[in-house]
Amino acid sequence: MLPFKDGQFDNSVSFQVLEHHRSPAMMISEMHRVTKKGGYMLITAPFLGGVHEAPYDFQRYTRYGLQNLIAEHNIELVELVAQGSIASTIAMLLNEYVDNLVRRGGTTMIIGLIIYAPILIYSRVSPFLDLLTSSKDICFNYLVLARKK
């Protein structure tokens, strides 16, 4: 339980934390508890991407999972935005791939450094390619804006 009074804050935020919480429902419940009536909760959570902060990376949510989690707590979902689309998600995964190659050292590091330039160019172009390949179901992150009733 958070060490704050009920309704102590005008708004609450959680950026890239939900996937690390052993009980996401409890986390949302606590955010709801400490937020004033009419206050907003801004939450971001990854959808596609590598494990990070291991061993404390427990889950990923689809848009439907996030909608359900918010609805279970009788919170008004104001907006749910998919961040990135197909091209930028591929770019993010390619960057993780290069990072893994470089971290291994030796020959794989050299390969990673060689292929990094074209991947970097692709990464810079990917937001524009997302406009051509828009998808609400393939993204690397979700942003949730919710309001306490």
MONOR-V217574 format. One record per residue. N is the residue number from 1. RES is the residue in one small letter. SS is DSSP state (~ for helix, > for strand, _ for the rest). PSI is psi as a letter, one per 30 degrees, with the letter a starting at -180 (* if undefined). OMEGA is omega in radians with two decimals (NA if undefined). Layout:
N,RES,SS,PSI,OMEGA ; N,RES,SS,PSI,OMEGA
//
This chain:
1,m,_,k,3.13 ; 2,l,_,k,-3.07 ; 3,p,_,h,-3.12 ; 4,f,_,l,3.11 ; 5,k,_,l,3.05 ; 6,d,_,k,3.09 ; 7,g,_,g,-3.07 ; 8,q,_,f,-3.04 ; 9,f,>,k,3.09 ; 10,d,_,e,-3.11 ; 11,n,_,l,3.06 ; 12,s,>,l,-3.12 ; 13,v,>,l,3.04 ; 14,s,>,j,-3.14 ; 15,f,>,j,3.06 ; 16,q,_,h,3.13 ; 17,v,_,e,-3.03 ; 18,l,~,e,-3.10 ; 19,e,~,f,-3.12 ; 20,h,~,f,-3.09 ; 21,h,_,k,3.14 ; 22,r,_,f,3.13 ; 23,s,_,i,-3.12 ; 24,p,~,e,3.12 ; 25,a,~,e,3.11 ; 26,m,~,e,3.13 ; 27,m,~,e,3.12 ; 28,i,~,e,3.11 ; 29,s,~,e,3.12 ; 30,e,~,e,3.07 ; 31,m,~,e,3.12 ; 32,h,~,e,-3.10 ; 33,r,~,e,-3.04 ; 34,v,~,f,3.13 ; 35,t,>,k,3.12 ; 36,k,_,l,3.06 ; 37,k,_,k,-3.11 ; 38,g,_,f,-3.14 ; 39,g,_,l,-3.10 ; 40,y,>,l,3.03 ; 41,m,>,k,3.13 ; 42,l,>,k,-3.03 ; 43,i,>,k,2.96 ; 44,t,>,k,-3.13 ; 45,a,>,k,3.13 ; 46,p,>,l,3.05 ; 47,f,_,e,3.11 ; 48,l,_,k,3.12 ; 49,g,_,l,-3.09 ; 50,g,_,l,3.04 ; 51,v,_,k,3.09 ; 52,h,_,l,-3.08 ; 53,e,_,h,3.12 ; 54,a,_,k,0.14 ; 55,p,_,g,-3.07 ; 56,y,_,h,3.10 ; 57,d,_,j,-2.89 ; 58,f,_,f,-3.06 ; 59,q,_,l,2.99 ; 60,r,_,k,-3.13 ; 61,y,_,k,2.94 ; 62,t,_,l,3.08 ; 63,r,~,e,-3.11 ; 64,y,~,e,3.08 ; 65,g,~,e,3.11 ; 66,l,~,e,3.10 ; 67,q,~,e,3.14 ; 68,n,~,e,-3.14 ; 69,l,~,e,3.12 ; 70,i,~,e,-3.11 ; 71,a,~,e,3.13 ; 72,e,~,f,-3.10 ; 73,h,_,g,3.10 ; 74,n,_,h,3.12 ; 75,i,>,k,3.13 ; 76,e,>,k,3.06 ; 77,l,>,j,-3.12 ; 78,v,>,e,-3.13 ; 79,e,>,k,3.04 ; 80,l,>,j,-3.03 ; 81,v,>,k,2.99 ; 82,a,>,k,3.13 ; 83,q,>,k,-3.04 ; 84,g,_,l,3.08 ; 85,s,_,a,-3.02 ; 86,i,~,e,-3.06 ; 87,a,~,e,-3.11 ; 88,s,~,f,3.06 ; 89,t,~,e,3.07 ; 90,i,~,e,3.14 ; 91,a,~,e,3.13 ; 92,m,~,e,3.13 ; 93,l,~,e,3.08 ; 94,l,~,e,3.09 ; 95,n,~,e,3.07 ; 96,e,~,e,3.11 ; 97,y,~,e,3.13 ; 98,v,~,e,3.12 ; 99,d,~,e,3.11 ; 100,n,~,e,3.10 ; 101,l,~,e,-3.08 ; 102,v,~,e,-3.12 ; 103,r,~,f,3.14 ; 104,r,~,f,3.13 ; 105,g,_,a,3.10 ; 106,g,~,b,-3.09 ; 107,t,~,e,-3.13 ; 108,t,~,e,3.09 ; 109,m,~,e,3.13 ; 110,i,~,e,3.10 ; 111,i,~,e,3.13 ; 112,g,~,e,3.14 ; 113,l,~,e,3.13 ; 114,i,~,e,-3.08 ; 115,i,~,f,-3.09 ; 116,y,~,e,-3.08 ; 117,a,~,e,3.13 ; 118,p,~,e,3.11 ; 119,i,~,e,3.09 ; 120,l,~,e,3.10 ; 121,i,~,e,3.11 ; 122,y,~,e,-3.14 ; 123,s,~,e,-3.13 ; 124,r,~,f,-3.12 ; 125,v,~,f,-3.00 ; 126,s,~,e,3.10 ; 127,p,~,e,3.10 ; 128,f,~,e,3.09 ; 129,l,~,e,3.08 ; 130,d,~,e,3.12 ; 131,l,~,f,3.12 ; 132,l,~,f,-3.05 ; 133,t,_,h,-3.08 ; 134,s,_,k,3.10 ; 135,s,_,k,3.07 ; 136,k,_,f,-3.10 ; 137,d,_,f,3.06 ; 138,i,_,j,-3.14 ; 139,c,_,l,3.11 ; 140,f,_,f,-3.06 ; 141,n,>,l,3.01 ; 142,y,>,k,3.03 ; 143,l,>,k,-3.12 ; 144,v,>,k,2.97 ; 145,l,>,k,-3.09 ; 146,a,>,l,-3.08 ; 147,r,>,k,3.10 ; 148,k,>,k,-3.12 ; 149,k,_,*,NA
//
